Amino acid sequence: MTLVVMAAGRGSRFGGMKQVAEIGPSGEALLDYAVYDAMRSGFDDVVFVVSEASVDAVEAHVREGCGRRVKVRYALQEAAGRTKPWGTGHAVLSACRELDGPFGVVNADDFYGHRSFELLGQELVVDTPDHVLVGFRLLDSLSPNGGVSRGLCGVEAGLLTSITELHDVEVVDGEVRSREGVTLTGDELISANLWGFRTSFCATLAEGFDQFLAAHGNDPSAEYLIGDAVASLADRGENVRVVPTTERFLGVTYADDVAGVSADIAALVDAGRYPSPLWA
């Protein structure tokens, strides 16, 4: 199994290259914890999807850390003159030439927790054509520093039926609210881009991206997302199983998130869940 780490973003709201922001006690980035947890959950190697803007910073960080312990490769997500990448679906498509078996997909700038990767690895080794999404509790994924975008999962009989994108999700006066005004309890399952796919998904991505370009290729703000390709799987007779995790999701959407996430990581280190330095 290969872990695909999407590390091509520009971090516009964060204000810098958050893929390699030093979060851990010994200067670890969140991508280090994703790789570490994946490797001890049965994954074999890593493909980092980078952009021309992020490649130097990501390669330098990986070379001094996980690259000394783990087999890594890089896939360049080309922007074709755009100021931003084509989106998460195109990011995974860019990695497909490096893949020859089941693979996981994560964001470089999020923390998912060891148990989440254990669940993902256990699902991917099962002899089934089903794809996998590890779902997180909405309330456990929010930022105290502002609204965030979250993909609300529709689930029936354990299978993904829809992902509804919500924006500016935050807790206001004790209630979970979004820009769309959807009634939320906080217990809903959301997608945080912790996926597991079979190699057949690469053909789905390629076909979907061709259709996306035909419809939106001249729109500099349009993005081809993983969810766009996932939505077409039902027409192919393929399913996505949703596996809930009890782990807390940690992200750094805003620069002010760093202090809180760093404190949470330090607490996990103090509890013995991670060594420090991570790649000593």
C-alpha positions as CSV (number, residue, x, y, z in Angstrom):
1,M,0.0,0.0,0.0
2,T,1.2,3.5,-0.9
3,L,0.3,6.7,1.0
4,V,-0.3,9.7,-1.3
5,V,0.3,13.0,0.5
6,M,-1.2,16.1,-1.2
7,A,1.4,18.8,-0.5
8,A,0.9,21.1,-3.5
9,G,-1.3,23.8,-1.9
10,R,-0.4,27.4,-1.5
11,G,-1.7,28.0,2.0
12,S,-3.4,31.3,1.2
13,R,-5.4,31.6,4.4
14,F,-2.5,30.3,6.5
15,G,-0.1,32.9,5.0
16,G,2.7,30.5,4.2
17,M,3.9,27.0,3.3
18,K,1.9,25.2,5.9
19,Q,2.8,21.8,4.5
20,V,6.2,22.1,6.3
21,A,5.2,24.4,9.2
22,E,7.0,23.2,12.4
23,I,4.3,21.8,14.6
24,G,5.8,19.0,16.6
25,P,8.2,19.4,19.6
26,S,11.3,18.7,17.5
27,G,10.2,20.7,14.4
28,E,8.0,18.0,12.8
29,A,5.4,19.0,10.3
30,L,2.0,17.4,10.3
31,L,2.9,15.4,7.2
32,D,5.5,13.6,9.3
33,Y,2.9,12.3,11.7
34,A,0.7,11.1,8.8
35,V,3.7,9.2,7.3
36,Y,4.7,7.8,10.7
37,D,1.2,6.6,11.5
38,A,0.7,5.1,8.0
39,M,4.0,3.2,8.1
40,R,3.2,1.6,11.4
41,S,-0.3,0.7,10.1
42,G,1.0,-1.4,7.1
43,F,1.7,1.1,4.4
44,D,4.9,0.6,2.5
45,D,6.0,3.9,0.8
46,V,4.9,7.5,0.1
47,V,4.3,9.6,-2.9
48,F,4.3,13.4,-2.2
49,V,2.3,15.4,-4.7
50,V,4.0,18.8,-5.0
51,S,3.7,21.9,-7.0
52,E,6.4,24.1,-8.5
53,A,5.8,26.5,-5.5
54,S,6.0,23.8,-2.8
55,V,8.5,21.2,-4.2
56,D,11.7,22.8,-2.8
57,A,10.3,23.3,0.7
58,V,8.7,19.8,0.8
59,E,11.8,18.0,-0.6
60,A,14.1,19.8,1.9
61,H,11.9,18.9,4.9
62,V,11.4,15.3,3.8
63,R,15.1,14.8,3.1
64,E,16.0,15.7,6.7
65,G,13.1,13.7,8.3
66,C,11.0,10.8,7.0
67,G,13.0,10.5,3.8
68,R,15.8,8.9,5.9
69,R,13.5,6.1,7.1
70,V,10.9,5.7,4.4
71,K,10.9,5.1,0.6
72,V,9.5,8.4,-0.9
73,R,8.8,9.6,-4.4
74,Y,7.4,12.8,-5.8
75,A,4.8,13.6,-8.3
76,L,4.5,17.2,-9.8
77,Q,1.0,18.6,-10.0
78,E,1.4,21.0,-12.9
79,A,-0.8,24.1,-12.9
80,A,-0.5,24.9,-16.7
81,G,0.0,28.6,-16.0
82,R,-2.7,28.9,-13.3
83,T,-1.9,30.7,-10.0
84,K,-3.4,27.7,-8.1
85,P,-3.4,23.9,-8.6
86,W,-6.3,22.2,-10.4
87,G,-7.6,20.7,-7.1
88,T,-7.4,17.6,-5.1
89,G,-8.8,15.3,-7.8
90,H,-6.1,16.4,-10.1
91,A,-3.5,16.0,-7.3
92,V,-4.3,12.4,-6.9
93,L,-4.4,11.9,-10.7
94,S,-0.9,13.3,-10.8
95,A,0.3,10.6,-8.5
96,C,-1.4,7.7,-10.4
97,R,1.7,7.0,-12.6
98,E,3.5,6.1,-9.4
99,L,0.9,3.7,-8.1
100,D,0.5,0.0,-8.7
101,G,-1.7,-1.1,-5.8
102,P,-4.2,0.1,-3.2
103,F,-3.4,3.6,-1.9
104,G,-4.4,6.0,0.8
105,V,-4.7,9.7,0.3
106,V,-4.2,12.5,2.9
107,N,-3.7,16.2,3.2
108,A,-0.2,17.2,4.1
109,D,-1.4,19.8,6.6
110,D,-3.8,17.8,8.7
111,F,-3.4,15.4,11.6
112,Y,-5.6,12.3,11.5
113,G,-4.3,10.1,14.4
114,H,-2.9,6.6,14.5
115,R,-6.1,4.7,14.9
116,S,-7.5,6.4,11.7
117,F,-4.6,5.0,9.7
118,E,-5.0,1.6,11.4
119,L,-8.7,1.5,10.2
120,L,-7.7,2.6,6.7
121,G,-5.0,0.0,6.4
122,Q,-7.3,-2.8,7.7
123,E,-9.9,-1.8,5.1
124,L,-7.5,-1.7,2.2
125,V,-6.1,-5.2,2.7
126,V,-9.6,-6.7,2.5
127,D,-10.1,-8.4,-0.9
128,T,-12.9,-6.2,-2.1
129,P,-13.4,-3.7,-4.9
130,D,-14.8,-1.1,-2.4
131,H,-13.1,2.1,-1.8
132,V,-12.8,3.6,1.7
133,L,-13.4,6.9,3.5
134,V,-12.4,7.4,7.2
135,G,-15.0,9.7,8.6
136,F,-14.5,12.2,11.5
137,R,-17.0,13.7,13.9
138,L,-17.7,17.2,12.8
139,L,-17.4,18.9,16.2
140,D,-13.9,17.3,16.6
141,S,-12.7,18.9,13.4
142,L,-13.4,22.6,13.8
143,S,-11.0,25.5,14.4
144,P,-11.3,27.9,17.3
145,N,-9.9,30.7,15.1
146,G,-12.6,30.9,12.4
147,G,-14.9,29.1,10.0
148,V,-13.7,26.2,8.0
149,S,-15.0,24.2,5.0
150,R,-16.1,20.7,5.7
151,G,-17.6,17.9,3.6
152,L,-20.7,16.5,5.3
153,C,-21.1,12.8,4.5
154,G,-24.4,11.2,3.6
155,V,-24.2,7.5,4.7
156,E,-26.6,4.6,4.2
157,A,-25.9,1.1,5.3
158,G,-22.3,2.0,5.8
159,L,-21.8,3.3,2.3
160,L,-21.2,6.9,1.2
161,T,-24.2,8.4,-0.7
162,S,-23.1,12.0,-0.9
163,I,-20.7,14.7,0.3
164,T,-22.2,18.1,0.8
165,E,-19.7,21.0,1.0
166,L,-20.3,23.4,3.9
167,H,-18.5,26.6,4.3
168,D,-17.5,28.8,7.3
169,V,-18.4,26.0,9.7
170,E,-17.8,27.1,13.3
171,V,-19.3,27.1,16.8
172,V,-21.2,30.3,17.5
173,D,-23.0,30.8,20.9
174,G,-22.7,27.0,21.6
175,E,-24.2,26.0,18.2
176,V,-22.5,24.6,15.2
177,R,-23.3,26.8,12.2
178,S,-22.4,27.1,8.6
179,R,-22.8,29.8,5.9
180,E,-25.5,27.6,4.3
181,G,-27.6,27.6,7.4
182,V,-27.8,23.8,7.6
183,T,-29.0,22.5,11.0
184,L,-26.0,20.7,12.6
185,T,-25.5,18.9,15.9
186,G,-21.8,18.4,15.6
187,D,-22.1,14.6,15.6
188,E,-22.3,14.4,11.8
189,L,-19.5,12.5,9.9
190,I,-17.3,14.6,7.7
191,S,-14.7,13.9,5.1
192,A,-11.3,15.2,6.0
193,N,-9.7,13.7,2.9
194,L,-8.5,10.5,4.5
195,W,-9.3,8.1,1.6
196,G,-8.4,4.6,0.5
197,F,-8.7,3.7,-3.2
198,R,-8.2,0.8,-5.5
199,T,-6.1,1.4,-8.6
200,S,-9.3,1.5,-10.7
201,F,-9.9,4.9,-9.2
202,C,-7.1,6.3,-11.4
203,A,-9.2,5.6,-14.5
204,T,-12.2,7.3,-12.9
205,L,-10.0,10.4,-12.2
206,A,-8.6,10.5,-15.7
207,E,-12.0,10.3,-17.3
208,G,-13.5,12.9,-14.9
209,F,-10.7,15.3,-15.4
210,D,-11.1,15.3,-19.2
211,Q,-14.8,16.1,-18.7
212,F,-13.9,18.8,-16.2
213,L,-11.5,20.5,-18.7
214,A,-14.1,20.4,-21.4
215,A,-16.5,22.2,-19.1
216,H,-14.3,24.4,-17.0
217,G,-10.9,24.5,-18.5
218,N,-11.0,28.3,-19.1
219,D,-12.1,29.1,-15.5
220,P,-8.9,30.0,-13.5
221,S,-10.7,29.4,-10.2
222,A,-12.4,26.0,-11.0
223,E,-11.1,23.0,-9.2
224,Y,-11.4,19.3,-9.9
225,L,-12.0,17.7,-6.5
226,I,-11.7,14.1,-5.2
227,G,-15.4,14.3,-4.3
228,D,-16.2,15.0,-8.0
229,A,-14.7,11.7,-9.0
230,V,-16.2,9.9,-6.0
231,A,-19.6,11.1,-7.0
232,S,-19.3,9.2,-10.3
233,L,-18.4,5.9,-8.8
234,A,-22.0,4.8,-8.3
235,D,-22.5,4.9,-12.1
236,R,-19.6,2.5,-12.4
237,G,-21.1,0.1,-9.8
238,E,-18.4,0.9,-7.2
239,N,-18.9,1.7,-3.6
240,V,-17.2,3.8,-0.9
241,R,-17.4,2.3,2.6
242,V,-17.4,4.9,5.4
243,V,-15.5,3.9,8.5
244,P,-15.9,6.2,11.5
245,T,-12.8,7.0,13.6
246,T,-12.8,8.2,17.2
247,E,-9.6,10.1,16.7
248,R,-9.7,13.9,16.8
249,F,-8.9,15.7,13.6
250,L,-6.4,18.5,13.8
251,G,-5.8,21.0,11.1
252,V,-4.0,24.3,10.6
253,T,-6.3,26.4,8.4
254,Y,-5.2,29.6,10.1
255,A,-1.8,30.7,11.4
256,D,-3.4,31.1,14.9
257,D,-4.2,27.3,14.8
258,V,-0.5,26.4,15.1
259,A,-0.2,27.1,18.9
260,G,-3.2,24.9,19.8
261,V,-2.3,22.1,17.4
262,S,1.3,22.2,18.7
263,A,0.0,21.8,22.3
264,D,-2.2,18.9,21.3
265,I,0.7,17.1,19.6
266,A,3.0,17.8,22.5
267,A,0.4,16.2,24.8
268,L,0.4,13.1,22.7
269,V,4.2,12.9,22.8
270,D,4.1,13.3,26.6
271,A,1.6,10.5,26.8
272,G,4.0,8.2,24.9
273,R,2.0,7.9,21.6
274,Y,4.8,9.4,19.6
275,P,8.6,9.7,20.1
276,S,10.4,13.0,19.9
277,P,12.2,13.5,17.6
278,L,9.9,11.5,15.5
279,W,12.5,10.2,13.0
280,A,15.5,9.8,15.4
